[in-house]
Amino acid sequence: MSMDTINNLITEGNILDSLELMRRDADALMEEDKFAEALDLWEKILEFEFDIVMSFVGCGIGFLAVGEVDVSLCILEKIVWFKSDLINSICGYANGLTKLNRAEEALPFAEYILGFESDNVGAIICYCNALVKLDKIEDSLPWFEKATQLEPNNVKAINKYGNALRNSGKIEKSLPLFEKALQIEPDNAKTITSYASALIKLERVEESFPLFEQVMQLEPNNVINICSYANALIKLERVDESLHLFEKALQIEPNSAKTLTNYASALIKLERVEETLPLFEKALQLELNSAKTLTNYASALIKLERVEESFPLFEKALQLKPDNVLTINNYANALMKLERVEETLPLFDKALLLEPDNVLTIYGYVNALIKLERVEETLPLFDKALLLEPDNVITITNYATALIKLERLEESLPWFEKALKLEANDVVAINSYSSALIKVGKVEESLPYFEKSLQIKPNSAETIACYASALMKLERVEGALPLFEKALQHEPENVLTITNYTNALIKLERIEDSLPWFEKALQLEPDDAITIRSYSNALMKLEKAEETLPLFEKALLLEPDNFITIRSYANALIKVGKNALMKLGKFEEYCQVFEKLLEIKDDNYLRYKYAAALEELGQYKQAIEQLEKINLTDLLQYHANVIRLTLGRVYYSIKQPDKGNQYFQEAIDNSDDQERSLLYGARSILANNPYNQTAVEMLDEIAQDSPRYADALKMLNFNLDSEEYYNRIDSQTKLKDTQMLNGAMYHQIGNEIAILKSIAYYILRSYKDEDSTVSQIIEKLETLVEQISERREKQQDEIEKIPEDKYQEILSVISKTAHDISDFVNNELAVIELETRWAMRTINSESKNYPQFQELLTQLELTQAALNDLKAINEGITIQYKHFSVQKIFEKWQANNKIENAEIQLEIINGDSEFYGDEEKIKSFLNEMVENSLKHNSYQQRLIIKMKSQDIINPEGIRGFTMPGEKQDLLIEFSDNGKGIAEDKKQWIFQPLTTTSKKGQGSGLGLYIIRRTLIKMEGHIRETGENGVRFEMYIPYGDR
């Protein structure tokens, strides 16, 4: 009835009739699920009814007051009669609120009525509806039972009670109620649908179909019934048949959020996931807070590998329904996909608290623990799952697989056999059993099982690949190859299969064929350490050792302690060679690899290579320590001599010539080629100690008719007695410079020794009883200071006896004193170093003093470096003149223009010019500059170093304009694109003992010595750089 008709009735005074009509309309709207419209109508009804009741009450009181008792009683009867309608209206309004998800608001109305009419069945049902909506189903059950006791044949009460029992998991108890309701009203569509749904929950799906067909005849356009029927079809895997039902439901009610969600879920089952997204989005627009829709939408995103996007949906769903086990499990499984496994454990714990016997939760929890390598913890969970489902083949198979992971192989076999008894054709169980047989060494026995599995599923890529791997173990590689290829046809991106296939190719010496497959595997899984190692080994077989280094380094980042990877990396480093490693900046890593290997396994060859690497790094004492651990009696004579000669060289490096000479002599005495050993020994000595007499005597022993005489003569030419520095420069200036330099160096040495003393005193303070070793070190350092002072005083006494114009004699005294002090102090420091190392052996490396001793060792090295610098500035310079083409200066960089992070670009304009001068010293100038550039720009990604050479006549600003005639110079320009030299530092870069390097990385003598040497050549150097450095070296062409 229209509102106009109702209003007309009210106007005509037929209020009671109009209210009855309004109640009927409100009930009809509720049946049609038009809850908002019904609610408006109930509010209007209640307003009228309340006014009417209040009017009746007023009249009754009025008549009673004037003594009209009979009339008052009549009105009272009318009020009692009307109260019944008011209660029904209140119940209708409360039900409307509940339907609109406002159950909290509905409860007070129902409770109010039950307060004075506790047996009112309508009010009880209204109250129960609100409780059910608020997930308080258990609270509703006693009220429903009361309602059915009060009105045993009230179909509505019986039906709702049955639904409450069904939803609380008491499904069996609900069936008699539905059957009773259907006896009373056989064609009640709601009862039929509820009964069918209960049967589905009991997995009696087939029995539900006649009920759904009956209800579809009764109400062909009832959306709830249509969707329930569709869901029943899905239960029996008849998903395709369900789609037209969902589509019909959406034609009737296109904006039903529930139908949209169920339809989308059906499409997911048919792998039509992309089609579901707009359906879920529309459903959420209609019903934003539907936990089911949120969860299903999130699951769809996961299937599309959009896992991160699913998390906010899961989180919102859990805010709405925090105890929904399905949502909790799905959220946990999503986290697992992103390897956030630790985060899943509290979720699985919560799910098991809510539903301790939920097998799906147990499986999820087990998988998480296995991923975290906590396999032992899975066993009680498996035990529980097997108690719940003792014949579940999946559980049995996974349990057996867990036992394999725990190396309980024999225990796993009976479980696999049980699984195969239950389901003889279960491919997963067959394959797992086959793999277990392989693990226990029964490879031949596994083959028939793989063959059976392939009969059941001929195109199972996993089975084919496992069968091929079994054949590989039996060395039947040719048979395995076509199987791997077939598996890759089905699963072209399976990394394990690709890796196994490549290994098969390598076994058949088809290494080149394997490389593209390795590259594909690493594109798919860039962090698979096994694949990286296998690829590296394949490259090694093809002599591409340098290409393997970044691969091995990545593998070691992933698995730092994998011995196989470390050993393979070491072999690759050896194949690459020292020079290449130095250029690549990987020499220190080279040492660390050998150190790690030697911790695992002692090996003479590895130890020798380790020592050689330490020597290159200047860690001479550590190199000696490694070499002296090698038992020479275990080696061939040639190999033993290599060790002796190396020891001799390294001992010279630490200024222990006597020990070095001992090893050289042993090598010479035990050599089949003594001249070769003499030449090697002399070269080793002269590299560390130019002009050494022992080395000269070794070279003199090589006969003139020897094929090695030319090499010996060349070494002698470069290392005979040298002239003093600056013999063409004014002697007084030379004396002043030398005195200044020596004074600065003595000051630096004094500072270094003072630091040594402070470290030693710090260590001493930490001992309760005075430590004798540390005390002795302090005493020796005090003695050193006194000895240096005494020797310098003696020097001064000698100088005072020499006439002032005898500069050469004065320089000789200064130089001799510097050499004596340097040698004496170095020897004493070597003793202190030995005592320090001995003291370190007596304490635990975890001791608080241990780092202080290490600091003492570092400071000893710095002090020794300062002493070596003192000797360096007192050495003379000899210019070795010879004819050579300018091109030869740059040969080294023409052959290889890449060094570490730098590219060297050459522009040689005068390459064919013949120069007369010292070729080796000019080369050493450029080497020094390259080293400086690399050192100061080590963090620059692409460093460009340029060298330009040309001839120039009378360059301006070099020798002035008064020089008569023409003077030709060789001009070499050196520049880079590095950070350059700050303007405030350019004025002193050629001064001695000044450096921009970090402490311990530069002496401040390099550019100073270049300048001094150029002055001796009558040359000049200047720095003119703006962006980066730019040096100009002018070297006059010598007399020809």
MARLOSE-452041 format. One record per residue (C-alpha): x, y, z; residue in one letter. Coordinates in steps of 0.1 Angstrom, whole numbers, padded with zeros to 4 digits, always signed. Example, Ala and Ser with C-alpha at 12.3 -4.5 7.8 and 13.67 -1.06 7.14 Angstrom:
2
+0123-0045+0078a +0137-0011+0071s 
***
This chain:
1040
+0000+0000+0000m +0013+0035-0009s +0020+0061+0018m -0008+0083+0002d -0034+0057+0010t -0021+0054+0046i -0021+0092+0050n -0057+0093+0037n -0068+0067+0063l -0051+0087+0091i -0069+0118+0079t -0102+0101+0079e -0097+0089+0114g -0090+0053+0106n -0057+0053+0125i -0058+0017+0137l -0065+0005+0102d -0036+0026+0087s -0012+0012+0114l -0021-0023+0105e -0014-0016+0068l +0019+0001+0076m +0030-0030+0097r +0022-0052+0068r +0042-0031+0044d +0072-0030+0068a +0071-0068+0071d +0070-0070+0033a +0100-0047+0029l +0119-0068+0054m +0112-0099+0033e +0124-0081+0002e +0157-0072+0021d +0148-0035+0018k +0159-0029+0053f +0165+0008+0052a +0130+0015+0038e +0115-0008+0064a +0133+0009+0092l +0119+0043+0082d +0084+0028+0082l +0088+0011+0116w +0100+0045+0131e +0067+0061+0118k +0046+0032+0132i +0063+0035+0166l +0057+0072+0167e +0019+0068+0160f +0016+0039+0184e +0033+0056+0212f +0011+0087+0208d -0020+0065+0208i -0010+0046+0239v -0003+0078+0258m -0037+0092+0247s -0055+0061+0260f -0036+0063+0293v -0046+0100+0297g -0083+0092+0290c -0083+0062+0314g -0068+0084+0342i -0093+0112+0335g -0124+0089+0336f -0111+0073+0368l -0107+0107+0384a -0144+0116+0378v -0156+0082+0391g -0163+0065+0358e -0146+0033+0367v -0163+0011+0341d -0153+0034+0313v -0117+0035+0327s -0115-0003+0328l -0127-0005+0292c -0100+0019+0281i -0074-0001+0301l -0084-0032+0281e -0079-0013+0250k -0044-0003+0261i -0035-0039+0269v -0048-0050+0234w -0028-0022+0218f +0003-0030+0237k +0007-0062+0217s +0009-0043+0185d +0034-0019+0200l +0057-0048+0210i +0055-0063+0175n +0064-0029+0161s +0094-0025+0184i +0106-0060+0174c +0102-0052+0137g +0122-0020+0143y +0150-0039+0162a +0151-0065+0135n +0155-0038+0109g +0185-0024+0129l +0200-0058+0130t +0197-0063+0093k +0214-0030+0087l +0244-0042+0108n +0233-0020+0138r +0228-0050+0161a +0243-0031+0191e +0215-0006+0187e +0189-0034+0184a +0198-0052+0216l +0184-0026+0241p +0149-0027+0224f +0148-0065+0226a +0160-0065+0262e +0134-0038+0271y +0105-0060+0259i +0119-0091+0275l +0122-0072+0308g +0084-0072+0312f +0074-0100+0288e +0101-0127+0290s +0080-0152+0272d +0073-0131+0242n +0085-0153+0213v +0088-0124+0188g +0110-0105+0213a +0131-0136+0220i +0137-0141+0182i +0145-0104+0178c +0170-0106+0207y +0186-0138+0192c +0189-0122+0158n +0210-0094+0173a +0232-0118+0193l +0239-0139+0161v +0248-0108+0142k +0273-0099+0169l +0289-0134+0167d +0274-0143+0201k +0259-0174+0187i +0264-0195+0219e +0246-0169+0239d +0216-0171+0216s +0211-0209+0218l +0193-0211+0252p +0169-0183+0241w +0162-0201+0208f +0155-0233+0227e +0131-0214+0250k +0113-0199+0220a +0108-0234+0205t +0095-0247+0239q +0070-0218+0241l +0059-0223+0205e +0069-0258+0194p +0054-0253+0159n +0068-0218+0152n +0086-0225+0120v +0105-0192+0121k +0118-0199+0156a +0127-0235+0147i +0144-0224+0115n +0165-0197+0132k +0174-0221+0160y +0186-0247+0134g +0207-0220+0116n +0223-0210+0149a +0232-0246+0158l +0246-0250+0123r +0267-0219+0125n +0281-0229+0159s +0294-0262+0145g +0265-0283+0160k +0253-0293+0126i +0240-0328+0135e +0217-0312+0161k +0203-0288+0136s +0190-0315+0112l +0160-0327+0133p +0149-0290+0137l +0150-0284+0099f +0131-0317+0093e +0104-0308+0119k +0100-0273+0103a +0096-0290+0069l +0069-0313+0083q +0050-0282+0094i +0057-0262+0063e +0070-0284+0035p +0074-0256+0010d +0091-0231+0033n +0119-0220+0010a +0141-0206+0038k +0139-0238+0058t +0147-0259+0027i +0178-0237+0019t +0190-0239+0056s +0186-0276+0056y +0205-0280+0023a +0233-0258+0037s +0236-0279+0069a +0239-0311+0047l +0267-0294+0027i +0286-0286+0059k +0284-0323+0068l +0299-0331+0034e +0265-0347+0023r +0265-0324-0007v +0247-0348-0031e +0218-0350-0007e +0214-0312-0008s +0207-0310-0046f +0171-0322-0045p +0164-0296-0018l +0180-0268-0039f +0160-0279-0070e +0128-0278-0049q +0136-0243-0036v +0145-0231-0071m +0110-0241-0082q +0094-0224-0053l +0114-0192-0056e +0133-0191-0089p +0145-0156-0084n +0156-0158-0048n +0193-0147-0049v +0202-0164-0016i +0189-0198-0028n +0206-0194-0062i +0240-0186-0046c +0236-0215-0021s +0230-0239-0049y +0260-0226-0068a +0282-0230-0038n +0270-0266-0034a +0281-0273-0070l +0315-0258-0062i +0318-0282-0033k +0316-0311-0058l +0342-0295-0081e +0314-0286-0106r +0326-0251-0107v +0318-0245-0143d +0281-0253-0137e +0280-0228-0108s +0289-0198-0130l +0255-0194-0148h +0238-0195-0114l +0260-0166-0100f +0254-0147-0133e +0216-0152-0129k +0218-0140-0093a +0237-0109-0104l +0211-0101-0131q +0185-0101-0104i +0206-0082-0078e +0236-0066-0096p +0247-0049-0064n +0248-0079-0040s +0283-0078-0025a +0280-0114-0012k +0271-0127-0047t +0300-0108-0063l +0324-0122-0038t +0312-0158-0043n +0312-0154-0081y +0348-0141-0080a +0358-0170-0057s +0344-0195-0083a +0364-0178-0111l +0396-0181-0089i +0390-0219-0088k +0390-0219-0126l +0423-0199-0127e +0405-0169-0142r +0420-0147-0115v +0424-0114-0135e +0386-0114-0141e +0379-0114-0103t +0396-0081-0095l +0368-0058-0107p +0343-0080-0090l +0361-0078-0057f +0365-0040-0061e +0328-0036-0068k +0319-0058-0038a +0341-0037-0015l +0325-0005-0028q +0292-0019-0018l +0303-0034+0015e +0336-0020+0026l +0339-0040+0058n +0332-0075+0045s +0360-0096+0060a +0352-0125+0036k +0355-0102+0005t +0388-0087+0018l +0403-0121+0025t +0393-0135-0009n +0405-0104-0028y +0438-0107-0010a +0441-0144-0020s +0434-0134-0056a +0462-0108-0055l +0486-0135-0041i +0478-0158-0071k +0487-0129-0094l +0521-0125-0075e +0510-0092-0061r +0517-0103-0026v +0526-0070-0010e +0493-0055-0021e +0474-0083-0003s +0487-0073+0032f +0466-0043+0039p +0435-0063+0029l +0444-0092+0053f +0451-0067+0081e +0418-0049+0076k +0400-0083+0075a +0416-0093+0108l +0407-0060+0124q +0371-0068+0115l +0373-0105+0125k +0405-0110+0145p +0397-0146+0152d +0389-0158+0117n +0413-0188+0113v +0410-0189+0075l +0421-0153+0072t +0449-0158+0097i +0462-0188+0078n +0460-0170+0044n +0478-0140+0058y +0506-0162+0072a +0510-0181+0039n +0513-0147+0021a +0541-0137+0045l +0558-0170+0037m +0558-0162+0000k +0579-0131+0008l +0602-0152+0030e +0590-0133+0061r +0587-0166+0078v +0594-0155+0114e +0564-0132+0113e +0541-0162+0105t +0548-0181+0137l +0527-0160+0161p +0499-0161+0135l +0499-0199+0133f +0501-0200+0172d +0470-0179+0174k +0452-0200+0148a +0460-0232+0167l +0447-0216+0200l +0414-0208+0182l +0412-0242+0164e +0437-0266+0179p +0426-0294+0155d +0427-0274+0123n +0448-0296+0100v +0454-0268+0075l +0468-0246+0102t +0491-0274+0114i +0504-0279+0078y +0511-0242+0074g +0529-0241+0108y +0550-0272+0098v +0560-0256+0065n +0571-0224+0083a +0592-0243+0108l +0608-0263+0080i +0617-0231+0061k +0634-0219+0093l +0653-0252+0096e +0635-0260+0128r +0625-0295+0115v +0628-0312+0149e +0599-0289+0162e +0576-0301+0134t +0575-0337+0146l +0549-0332+0175p +0528-0313+0150l +0529-0341+0125f +0520-0365+0154d +0490-0344+0161k +0479-0342+0125a +0483-0380+0122l +0461-0385+0153l +0434-0364+0136l +0438-0380+0102e +0459-0412+0105p +0454-0422+0069d +0461-0388+0053n +0486-0395+0026v +0498-0359+0023i +0505-0358+0061t +0523-0392+0060i +0544-0382+0030t +0554-0348+0045n +0562-0365+0078y +0585-0390+0061a +0601-0361+0042t +0608-0343+0075a +0625-0374+0088l +0647-0373+0057i +0657-0337+0065k +0667-0349+0100l +0689-0377+0084e +0665-0403+0099r +0664-0419+0064l +0657-0455+0074e +0628-0444+0096e +0612-0426+0067s +0609-0456+0044l +0581-0474+0063p +0560-0442+0063w +0565-0438+0025f +0555-0475+0021e +0524-0469+0042k +0514-0439+0021a +0518-0460-0011l +0496-0488+0004k +0469-0462+0010l +0473-0446-0024e +0494-0466-0047a +0492-0441-0075n +0500-0410-0054d +0527-0393-0075v +0540-0371-0047v +0544-0402-0024a +0560-0422-0052i +0585-0395-0060n +0594-0388-0024s +0599-0425-0017y +0622-0427-0048s +0642-0397-0036s +0645-0413-0001a +0658-0445-0017l +0684-0425-0035i +0695-0409-0003k +0701-0443+0014v +0721-0454-0017g +0694-0476-0033k +0695-0457-0066v +0688-0487-0088e +0657-0495-0066e +0644-0460-0072s +0642-0463-0110l +0610-0485-0112p +0592-0461-0090y +0601-0431-0112f +0590-0451-0142e +0557-0459-0125k +0552-0422-0116s +0558-0413-0153l +0532-0438-0164q +0506-0420-0141i +0518-0385-0150k +0540-0387-0182p +0545-0350-0184n +0554-0343-0148s +0586-0321-0151a +0595-0327-0115e +0594-0365-0119t +0613-0365-0153i +0641-0343-0137a +0644-0365-0106c +0646-0396-0128y +0673-0379-0149a +0692-0370-0117s +0690-0407-0106a +0705-0418-0139l +0733-0392-0134m +0742-0408-0101k +0745-0441-0119l +0769-0424-0145e +0742-0429-0172r +0746-0393-0184v +0737-0399-0220e +0704-0414-0208g +0698-0384-0185a +0703-0357-0211l +0671-0362-0231p +0651-0364-0199l +0664-0331-0187f +0656-0316-0221e +0620-0329-0219k +0616-0316-0183a +0628-0282-0195l +0602-0282-0223q +0575-0284-0196h +0592-0262-0171e +0617-0240-0189p +0624-0218-0159e +0630-0245-0133n +0664-0235-0119v +0672-0269-0103l +0666-0287-0136t +0686-0262-0155i +0716-0266-0131t +0714-0304-0133n +0712-0302-0171y +0743-0280-0172t +0762-0305-0150n +0752-0332-0174a +0766-0312-0204l +0798-0305-0185i +0802-0342-0178k +0799-0348-0215l +0826-0321-0221e +0800-0298-0238r +0810-0269-0216i +0803-0241-0241e +0768-0254-0245d +0763-0252-0207s +0770-0214-0204l +0738-0200-0217p +0719-0223-0194w +0739-0211-0164f +0732-0175-0174e +0695-0183-0176k +0694-0200-0142a +0711-0169-0126l +0686-0146-0143q +0659-0166-0126l +0676-0170-0092e +0705-0146-0090p +0713-0156-0054d +0715-0194-0059d +0750-0202-0045a +0752-0237-0061i +0744-0224-0095t +0769-0196-0091i +0797-0220-0081r +0789-0244-0109s +0789-0216-0135y +0823-0204-0122s +0838-0239-0124n +0826-0242-0160a +0843-0209-0168l +0875-0221-0152m +0874-0252-0175k +0874-0227-0204l +0904-0208-0190e +0882-0178-0181k +0894-0175-0146a +0892-0137-0143e +0854-0138-0152e +0848-0162-0122t +0861-0138-0095l +0829-0117-0091p +0808-0149-0092l +0829-0166-0065f +0827-0134-0044e +0789-0134-0046k +0787-0171-0037a +0809-0164-0006l +0786-0135+0004l +0757-0159+0003l +0777-0188+0020e +0808-0174+0037p +0820-0207+0052d +0814-0230+0022n +0848-0249+0019f +0841-0260-0017i +0835-0224-0028t +0865-0211-0009i +0888-0237-0025r +0874-0231-0060s +0879-0193-0054y +0915-0199-0044a +0922-0219-0075n +0906-0191-0096a +0928-0165-0079l +0959-0186-0086i +0950-0189-0123k +0943-0152-0126v +0978-0144-0112g +0993-0117-0091k +0996-0088-0116n +0960-0091-0127a +0948-0093-0091l +0968-0061-0082m +0951-0043-0111k +0917-0055-0100l +0924-0045-0064g +0917-0080-0051k +0950-0089-0036f +0940-0085+0000e +0910-0108-0006e +0934-0132-0021y +0953-0134+0012c +0921-0138+0032q +0910-0167+0011v +0943-0186+0017f +0941-0179+0054e +0906-0194+0056k +0916-0224+0036l +0947-0231+0057l +0925-0230+0089e +0905-0259+0074i +0934-0279+0058k +0972-0275+0058d +0988-0276+0024d +1024-0266+0014n +1015-0251-0019y +0986-0230-0005l +1009-0218+0023r +1036-0207-0002y +1010-0188-0022k +0997-0172+0010y +1032-0161+0019a +1038-0146-0015a +1006-0126-0012a +1016-0114+0023l +1049-0103+0009e +1032-0083-0018e +1012-0065+0009l +1044-0057+0028g +1035-0081+0057q +1070-0096+0056y +1071-0111+0091k +1037-0128+0086q +1051-0141+0052a +1082-0155+0070i +1060-0172+0096e +1040-0190+0069q +1071-0200+0049l +1090-0214+0079e +1060-0236+0087k +1067-0255+0055i +1088-0287+0061n +1114-0285+0033l +1123-0322+0037t +1088-0330+0024d +1095-0311-0009l +1113-0318-0041l +1147-0301-0042q +1136-0275-0067y +1105-0266-0047h +1126-0265-0015a +1150-0240-0031n +1121-0218-0042v +1111-0216-0005i +1147-0209+0006r +1152-0181-0020l +1119-0166-0010t +1128-0166+0027l +1162-0150+0018g +1145-0122+0000r +1119-0116+0027v +1145-0115+0054y +1163-0088+0035y +1130-0069+0034s +1129-0068+0072i +1166-0057+0074k +1179-0091+0086q +1206-0097+0060p +1224-0124+0079d +1194-0146+0080k +1186-0138+0044g +1222-0147+0034n +1219-0180+0052q +1189-0190+0032y +1204-0177-0001f +1235-0198+0006q +1215-0229+0014e +1196-0224-0020a +1229-0220-0039i +1244-0251-0022d +1214-0273-0030n +1208-0260-0065s +1213-0278-0098d +1217-0243-0114d +1238-0223-0091q +1242-0193-0114e +1205-0190-0116r +1202-0191-0078s +1231-0165-0075l +1213-0142-0100l +1180-0146-0082y +1196-0140-0048g +1214-0109-0059a +1183-0095-0075r +1163-0101-0043s +1190-0083-0022i +1194-0053-0045l +1156-0048-0046a +1156-0041-0009n +1192-0029-0004n +1208-0011-0034p +1246-0011-0037y +1248-0041-0013n +1283-0057-0013q +1270-0092-0008t +1248-0089-0039a +1277-0075-0059v +1299-0104-0048e +1272-0129-0059m +1270-0112-0093l +1308-0113-0096d +1307-0151-0093e +1288-0155-0125i +1313-0162-0153a +1317-0140-0183q +1309-0169-0207d +1277-0178-0188s +1244-0171-0206p +1234-0153-0174r +1264-0129-0175y +1245-0102-0194a +1218-0100-0167d +1245-0099-0140a +1264-0071-0158l +1232-0051-0162k +1225-0053-0125m +1261-0043-0116l +1258-0012-0139n +1228-0001-0119f +1241-0009-0085n +1278+0000-0082l +1289+0028-0057d +1267+0060-0064s +1276+0096-0064e +1262+0120-0037e +1230+0140-0043y +1232+0173-0061y +1269+0173-0071n +1261+0201-0096r +1244+0223-0070i +1261+0247-0046d +1275+0226-0017s +1263+0251+0009q +1227+0248-0002t +1231+0210-0003k +1244+0210+0032l +1217+0233+0044k +1190+0210+0028d +1205+0179+0042t +1208+0193+0077q +1172+0205+0076m +1159+0172+0064l +1178+0151+0089n +1167+0174+0117g +1130+0169+0106a +1134+0132+0104m +1151+0129+0138y +1122+0149+0152h +1097+0126+0136q +1116+0095+0148i +1116+0110+0183g +1078+0114+0181n +1072+0079+0169e +1093+0065+0198i +1074+0087+0223a +1042+0072+0210i +1057+0037+0214l +1065+0045+0250k +1031+0058+0258s +1014+0027+0245i +1038+0005+0265a +1031+0025+0297y +0994+0022+0291y +0997-0016+0289i +1019-0017+0320l +0993+0002+0340r +0967-0025+0334s +0988-0052+0351y +0985-0055+0389k +1020-0067+0392d +1046-0051+0370e +1050-0070+0338d +1087-0078+0331s +1083-0080+0293t +1066-0046+0290v +1090-0031+0315s +1120-0044+0294q +1104-0028+0262i +1101+0005+0280i +1137+0003+0291e +1149-0005+0256k +1129+0025+0242l +1145+0048+0269e +1180+0034+0259t +1172+0041+0222l +1164+0077+0229v +1197+0081+0248e +1217+0063+0221q +1203+0085+0193i +1211+0116+0214s +1247+0104+0221e +1253+0096+0184r +1241+0129+0173r +1263+0147+0199e +1292+0126+0186k +1283+0137+0150q +1283+0174+0161q +1317+0170+0178d +1331+0156+0145e +1316+0183+0124i +1331+0210+0146e +1365+0197+0139k +1360+0200+0101i +1367+0234+0084p +1335+0251+0073e +1344+0251+0036d +1348+0213+0036k +1311+0207+0028y +1316+0173+0013q +1333+0159+0045e +1305+0174+0067i +1279+0157+0044l +1297+0124+0047s +1296+0126+0085v +1259+0135+0086i +1251+0107+0061s +1272+0081+0080k +1255+0090+0113t +1221+0088+0098a +1228+0053+0084h +1243+0041+0117d +1213+0054+0137i +1188+0039+0112s +1205+0005+0113d +1210+0005+0150f +1175+0015+0159v +1159-0008+0133n +1178-0037+0149n +1166-0028+0184e +1130-0024+0171l +1132-0058+0156a +1140-0072+0190v +1112-0052+0206i +1088-0066+0180e +1098-0102+0188l +1093-0096+0225e +1059-0080+0218t +1048-0110+0197r +1060-0133+0225w +1040-0114+0251a +1009-0116+0229m +1012-0154+0228r +1010-0155+0266t +0977-0137+0268i +0942-0146+0255n +0932-0128+0223s +0900-0118+0240e +0920-0099+0267s +0916-0062+0270k +0954-0058+0265n +0955-0077+0233y +0944-0047+0211p +0970-0025+0228q +0998-0050+0219f +0985-0049+0183q +0986-0011+0184e +1022-0014+0196l +1031-0036+0166l +1015-0010+0142t +1034+0018+0158q +1067-0002+0155l +1060-0004+0117e +1055+0033+0115l +1087+0040+0134t +1107+0016+0111q +1092+0034+0081a +1105+0068+0095a +1140+0052+0099l +1139+0040+0063n +1130+0075+0052d +1160+0088+0071l +1183+0066+0051k +1165+0075+0019a +1173+0112+0021i +1209+0104+0027n +1213+0082-0004e +1230+0096-0034g +1216+0099-0070i +1234+0085-0100t +1222+0094-0135i +1227+0065-0159q +1229+0082-0194y +1221+0062-0225k +1204+0066-0259h +1167+0055-0263f +1136+0065-0282s +1111+0086-0263v +1085+0060-0272q +1101+0035-0248k +1092+0056-0217i +1056+0048-0223f +1057+0012-0235e +1043-0001-0202k +1011+0018-0206w +1008+0013-0243q +1007-0025-0236a +0981-0021-0208n +0963+0011-0203n +0939-0001-0175k +0950+0000-0139i +0925-0006-0110e +0898+0021-0115n +0919+0042-0140a +0923+0044-0178e +0956+0058-0190i +0954+0079-0222q +0986+0086-0241l +0995+0113-0267e +1031+0108-0278i +1039+0135-0304i +1077+0129-0304n +1079+0091-0300g +1106+0087-0326d +1129+0113-0310s +1161+0099-0296e +1168+0110-0261f +1200+0108-0242y +1194+0105-0204g +1182+0081-0177d +1153+0061-0191e +1146+0042-0159e +1144+0073-0136k +1120+0090-0160i +1098+0059-0160k +1100+0059-0121s +1088+0095-0121f +1057+0086-0140l +1052+0054-0119n +1053+0075-0088e +1027+0100-0102m +1004+0071-0113v +1006+0056-0078e +0998+0090-0062n +0968+0095-0086s +0954+0060-0078l +0960+0065-0041k +0943+0099-0038h +0914+0090-0061n +0907+0054-0051s +0869+0061-0046y +0865+0077-0081q +0845+0053-0103q +0863+0062-0136r +0897+0079-0133l +0913+0092-0165i +0951+0097-0164i +0966+0115-0194k +1003+0116-0204m +1015+0138-0233k +1050+0140-0246s +1066+0166-0270q +1098+0184-0278d +1100+0221-0269i +1127+0248-0275i +1136+0272-0247n +1104+0269-0227p +1094+0302-0210e +1096+0307-0173g +1119+0277-0168i +1155+0290-0172r +1150+0327-0179g +1156+0347-0210f +1193+0353-0207t +1204+0318-0218m +1222+0321-0251p +1213+0298-0280g +1186+0272-0283e +1180+0245-0257k +1157+0216-0266q +1137+0199-0237d +1116+0168-0235l +1083+0181-0221l +1061+0154-0204i +1027+0165-0192e +1009+0143-0166f +0973+0151-0157s +0942+0133-0143d +0905+0141-0137n +0907+0134-0099g +0902+0157-0070k +0934+0176-0076g +0956+0195-0051i +0941+0223-0030a +0955+0257-0038e +0968+0262-0003d +0989+0230-0006k +1004+0235-0040k +1032+0257-0027q +1047+0229-0005w +1040+0197-0024i +1077+0195-0035f +1089+0201+0001q +1102+0170+0020p +1081+0152+0046l +1049+0168+0035t +1020+0146+0023t +0983+0147+0018t +0981+0109+0024s +0966+0093+0055k +0990+0085+0083k +1012+0055+0074g +1003+0057+0037q +1029+0082+0024g +1063+0095+0035s +1062+0129+0018g +1094+0122-0001l +1081+0110-0035g +1077+0144-0053l +1107+0158-0033y +1130+0131-0047i +1116+0136-0082i +1124+0173-0080r +1159+0167-0066r +1166+0141-0094t +1153+0165-0121l +1175+0193-0107i +1205+0170-0111k +1194+0164-0147m +1192+0202-0150e +1154+0197-0155g +1124+0213-0139h +1089+0203-0126i +1058+0224-0118r +1021+0218-0110e +0996+0238-0130t +0963+0218-0125g +0929+0233-0120e +0905+0204-0124n +0926+0175-0112g +0964+0175-0111v +0986+0186-0140r +1024+0183-0137f +1048+0196-0164e +1083+0180-0164m +1110+0196-0185y +1141+0174-0191i +1169+0187-0213p +1182+0165-0241y +1217+0154-0230g +1249+0159-0250d +1250+0134-0278r 
***
